[in-house]
Amino acid sequence: MLIDMCERLEDSMRKLIEECGMDAGIAFPTGCSLNWVAAHYTPNAGEKTVLGYDDVMKLDVGTQIDGRIIDSAFTVHFKPKFDPLVKEATDTGIREAGIDVRLCDVGAAMQEVMES
């Protein structure tokens, strides 16, 4: 289940960064968004959602050390047919990013690739 995966990931992060109260720890709940959910979804305790072969999952994790947040997000999928689409959308996001570029514009360019 997604909740179990998120809890195991967060437990591993706590060990890696040697969680220490407000000095070091999890920056925010693990985001585990499936398919059409863009981001920032976190499964709740007791939820029975399972990652399936046909799903595309966006995983977003973060830690903080001395108030400095380290954020990492990536896409997970199992179907080879998604490989070119995820690569093209990622390449588009990287190409569109830059100084004074609004994140919503980067996201819109990536969404255009995903929906075309």
N, C-alpha and C positions, 0 to 999 in steps of 0.2 A: 504494500500500500504506500501511497505517496507520503503519508504522515510518518511512516516508519523510516523511509528513505531520508526525509528531511531531518528527523531526530538523530539518525546515525551520522549524517553529515555534520550537523551542529556539534554533536559529542566529539567527533574527530577534530573539528576546528578548535574546540575548547582545549583539548589536550595539546594540539600543535602550538597554540599561542600561550599556553599556560595561563588560562583564565584567572584573573585576579581582580575581582570586584569591579570598580569603575575604571581601573587602570588598563585592563585588557579584557576583551570578551567579544561576544556576538554583537555586531552593529545593528542588525535588524533581523526579523524572522526570515528564514529562507523562503524565497519566492520560487514557486514550482507551478508554472502556468502551462496548461495543456491547450494545444490546438488553437482555437480562435481567441483565447484569452491572451492578451498581449503581454502583460507583466503584472507583478505585485500581488499574485494570488498565493496565499499560504493555506495549506490544508489544516483543518481543525482536528483536535483530538477526537477520536471515534469515527472520523470520516473513513469511508471504505473505498475511495477512488484508487484505482490501480493503473499504473502506466502500461499501456498496451502496445503491441507491435505497430499498429497503424498511427499511433500518436506522435506528435511533435511537442517536445517539452522545452520550455525556456526556464533555465535554472539560474537563480540570482542569489549569490551568497555574499556576506560581508562580515568583516571583523573590524574591531577598533582597538588601537593601541595608543594609549595616552591621548585619546580624543581624535586621533587621525583615522579616518575610515578607509579601509581597503575593500573595494567592491569588485566582484567578478561575476560576469554573466555569460552564459553560453547556451547553445541549442543542442539538444539531444534527440536523435531519431534513429530508427532501425531499418527503415525501408530505403534501399539504395536509390529509388526514384527521387527521393528528396535531396540527395547530395548536390546536384547542380543548382537547384533552387536556393538552398541554404547558402551555398558558396556565392552565388550571384547577389543575393540580398546582403550578405556580409560585406562583399567587395564594394557594393554600392554605398553602404553605410560608411565604410572607411574612406571612400572617394569623396563623399559629400561632406564629411566632417572637416572642421577647420576653425580658425579664429573668427569670432563673431557670427558663426553659423548657429541658428537656433536648433535645438534638439528636435523640436517638432518637425522641422524641415528635413532633417536626416531621417527621422522615422517615417515621414510621408514618402520619401524616395524609396525607402526599403519596402514599405507597404505596397507601393506601386509595382515593384518587382514581384513580390509575393502573390499579388492578385492578378497579374497579367498572364 
